[in-house]
Amino acid sequence: MAEAVRWKISDGVMVVTVENPPVNALDHAARQGLLAAVDAAQAPEVKAIVITGAGSSVFAVGEEIAAASASDRVPLLADVLDRIETCGKLVVAALNGQALGGGLELALACHTRIALATARVGFPEVKLGLLPGAGGTQRTSRLCGAAEALKLMLDGAPIDAATAMAMGLLDGVVEEDLLDRAVILARMLINEGKPPSLTRDRREGFRDPQTYAAAIAAARAVERDSRLPAPERIIACVEAAILLPFEAGMAFERAAAEDLETSKPAAGLRHAARAEARAARIPEAGATPRPVGHAGVIGGGVMGSGIATALLGAGLRVTLVEVDEEALARGLSRIDDLHERAVARGQLSDTAREGEWARLAGATAIESLRSADIAIEAVPEDEALEAGIFRDLDRVMRPGAILATNTSCLDIDDLARVTSRPADVVGLRFFSPVQAMPLIEVVAGAQTAPEVVTTGFELARQLRKFAVRVRGGDGFIGDRIFSACGAAADFMLEDGATPAAVDRVMRDFGFPLGPYQVADMAGLDIAWARRQRLADSRDPSARYVAIGDRLCEAGRFGRKTGAGYYRYGEGSRMGAEDPAVTRIIEAERAAKGIVARNFDYDEIRDRCLYAMVNEGAKILSEGVALRPSDIDLVMLMGYGYPRLRGGPMKTADMIGLLAIRNRLRDWAGDEPFWTPSALLDEMIKEGRSFDDMNAD
């Protein structure tokens, strides 16, 4: 207990310190330690208690639900906080740093709260599909009312100490000497002789019941269409705070918290959060990244200009290289346009924009990258073109500089082989639009040096993006899985489904757009060109759906031409069903002698989902991904997979691998595409789940 919580008594004040590195989590040992401290504080010589956190950055945070076994959940944090609040001694919280989740609930159970100006407080539980379940909804509402309480809990973002004080959550903010000031405050309050003011008895937030009720109604109106269960339950708990006595409100909150803890959305959201933390655990983690201050970007198209803009935003010096002055002017104009949009949205000041522009240079000669620390190739996907660029980079760049490619499909090792420095070659696959997508696939070739891989991760950190390590191969993680989903959808399209039906089901599943809407947005001609390049290597016995080819032959390239799988009017983004597409699909069916059949909602969903799961299993068996959660993270952040479902591999665990494998076998009788990965059979025999492979 003393290892997680320690205390010292001096002149009537017991200073209790939560010392549970690295983040002072209120786990089983910490909760037991707090109870022991409160018991010790019942000694007559103790007049007040000051609770603080060890270190300079964290007061305390709550324990992750999944980290505690059933036996370790007792004592419940709510019971510990009840004991602190009603212990009969004055309790002051001294917030030396972040107080998040259960850490903020601990502070709220104290009678007075002061914090360093640098401290931040918040309830991030909603992001995990949960709610503050140790009195957070009840005590916060009493202090600051429904509107402020709901904003704090539904946003899930931390706020600074000054804002928290203005809301009524804190009683004081200091710049320095926090602990000394907290002890002085405790002694002053003791000398006043007043009994402690229990937060459960406070009523400031209830002064205007009509405003309180209006805030509840407004929050319900905003969250009415939310797919997440937590917001609705948080709103109900805040409403219960004003309608029920404190103990009844606590029971209501506890029941809601327990329901959410066992829900599938909460399991999916917790898995997603763990996947984010886990992705940085890579074999090369101990290697020191190479310094990067000057980056070159070859290609000023949509991707290249987006990458260059992101690098500028991270403080790097950037040289954009294009084939000629005209192409360079277009690329620089795209960067200028991205800057203008950022300024218009308030994301970039005029001064910052000018600073970024001053660090940007344009060139038409590859020799301009002689002093660059890294060059990122972002030209159209063409093996000969990219190989030529890598030969040139190998020739002109200094020793130790990194040669990177943004390719989504070419083999990294093939590009590395055309250079004399394969150890310096890496894939940095950005997702479009670069400014909005928070993911980079760091693709390691067979000879990529460990420090080159860690440099990719460090660069992603500087860009405020997540990185996932991938082994080289066609399509890496994301494109392979999304292509498998697309193939499953295409088979259904040819067999009787419609683009609108498939898209509707996948949107209902939680994707922001269906696969055919995504295809129209990306441009059908891009995928068509790739299919043409790969035509000679395609297995002639494999089923090939040519509907997309026929649309392109008809000049339907998607949104940019006003027609693809859908027709787009002036300014239209969603598109409308088009009889011309139906005729093209029907002609393809007739040419193959296919009699259309109906596909119901469940079959459309399952075929698309199970294709992703099966391809993910193949990716794991090939060693392209380190772990299932990395696959999930790529699909969550790069392809809009619904976060509350955790990603395709987590969804598979929740459905059950046996059910998925058996369904795949059924479909494989008609189409070899559906043959289950051998890994699924192996896992089922051994009774393992994908989560077991994540090895926390």
C-alpha positions, 0 to 999 in steps of 0.5 A: 500500500505504501508503494502506491500511497504514502502519507506524512503528518506534520502539525495536524495536517496529513499530506497524502501522496498518490505515488503510483507511476507512471500516471498515478493510476487509481488501481487496486493498490492506490485505492487500498492505500487511500483507505488506509490513509483515511483510517490513519487520519482518524487519529486525534492529532490529525485535523486535516488531510491534503491529497496530492500526486507524486511528480510534476505532471499528474495528480491522478487518473482512473484505472482502465476497466479492462486492467482490473479483475473482478476481485481487484475492483473491490474496493470500488473507487466510488466507495473509496471516495465516499469514505474520503468525503465523509471521513469527518476531517477537512480534505484539500485536493492539491492538483499538481498536474492532470486530473483525469477521469477517476483522478478528477472524481477524487478531487471532487470528493475532497472538500476544497480544491486548488491546482497549479496553473499548469494543471488540466482536468477532464472526463475522457470516459465518453471516448471509451464508451463509458461515463464517470462512474464514481460520482463524477456526474453527480458531484460535477453537476452540483458544482457547476450545473448541467450545461458545464457538466455536460460539456466537460463529459460529452466533449471528453477533452481536458480543460485548463485550471483557469477554466475549471475554476471559472466553472466552479470545479476549483477553489484556487489556482496558484503559480507555484508552491502548491503543496505549501499553499495547500497546507496553509489553506488547510490550517486556515480552514481548520482555524475557522472552525467550520465543518467541511463543506461536502460536495454532495451537499453543494447546490450551486449548480441547481440554483436555476432549475429551468436553465438546468432542464434546458441544458438537458433538453439541448444536449439530448437534441444534439446527441439524438442521432449518436451511435454511441450509448455513453452520451445518452447515459451521461445526460440521464445521470446529469438529469438524475443529479437534480431529480434524485437525492445524492445516494439515489443519484449515485445508484443511478450512475453506478447502474448506468456505468455498469451497463456501459462497461459490459457493452460492445461499443465500450469494448470496441472503443477501449480496444481502439485506445489500446491499439493506439498505445500498442502501435509504438511497440515495434522491434526497432523501438530502441534505435535512435531516430535520425535527425530530420530538419530538411525534407524534400517532396517529389511530386506536387499533386494532391498527395505531394502538396498535402505531405509538404504542407504537413511537413511545413506545419511540423516546423521542417524546411521543405523543398518541393520538386516537380518535373517542370515550372508549370507543374511546380507552379500548380503544386505550390498553388495547392500548398497556398490553397491549403494554407488559405483554408487553414487560415479561414478555419482559424487553424493557422494564423497569418503570421504562422502561414508566412513563416511556413511559406518562408521555409518552402522552396520549389525546384525542378531539379532533383539535385536541389535535394543534396542537403535534405535529410529525407526525400519523400516520393509522391508521384503517380503509382508507376513502377518504372517512374518511381524506380527512376526517381529512386536511382536519381535520389541515390545519386544526389542525396548525401550519405545517411539521408532517407529515401522514402516513398508514399506508394500504396502498392509497389514493393519497397524492396524492388525500389530499394534494389535500384539503389546502393543504400537499401538500408535507407529506403522506407515507405511512408504511406500517407492517407488522403486528404493528408491534412485530415487523416491521422495515420501513416503506414511506416513500411519496412523493407527487408533491409531497412535500417532500424533507425530509419523505421524509428525515424518514420515513427518520430516524423509521424509524432512531429506531424501529430499522426499515428504510425503503424509498422508494416512489412513491405508487400503489395497493398500493405495493410489498408489497401489490401483489406479495403480491396478485399471488401471492394471485391466482395461488394463487386461480386454482390453487384454482379450477382444482383445487389445495387451500389446504393444497397451496398453503400446503405448497409455499410453506412448503417454499420458505421462507415461514413461512406459506402465503398462505391461512394468512396470509389467515386470520391477517389476517382474510378480512373485511378483504380482502373489504371492500376488494374490495367497495369496488373492485368498480365499478372492477374490469375486468369482463373480468378473471378474478375468483375469489369463493371468499374472498367465499363464505367470508366470506358463510358467516361464516368470517373466519379465526382470529378466528372459528375458521374461514376457509380452515381450521378452528381449534380452541380455542387452535389457530394452524395450523388443520386442513383443513375439508370445508366449504371443499372444498364451497365451492370445488367449488361455485364450480368447478361454477358456472363449469364448471371441471373440476379438474386436478392441480397438482404441487409445481413448478407451484404454486411457479412460478406463485406466484413468477413472479406476484411477479416479473412484478408486481415488473417492472411496479412497476419500469417504473412507477417505484414502486420505485427499484430491484429490491433495494428490492422484495426488501427489502420482501418479505423484511422485510414478507412473510416471503420467505425471506432465503436466496433474496434476494427475488423479483427476486434469485430471478428472476436466479438462475433466469434471466429468459428461462425465467421470461418464456417460462413466463409466455407459455405461461400467458398463452395461457390467462389474460391475467393472466400476460402478461409485463411489457414490462420483462422483454422489454427486459431479456432483449434487452439481456442485463441482470439485475435486479441490474444495475439496482441500480447499486451 
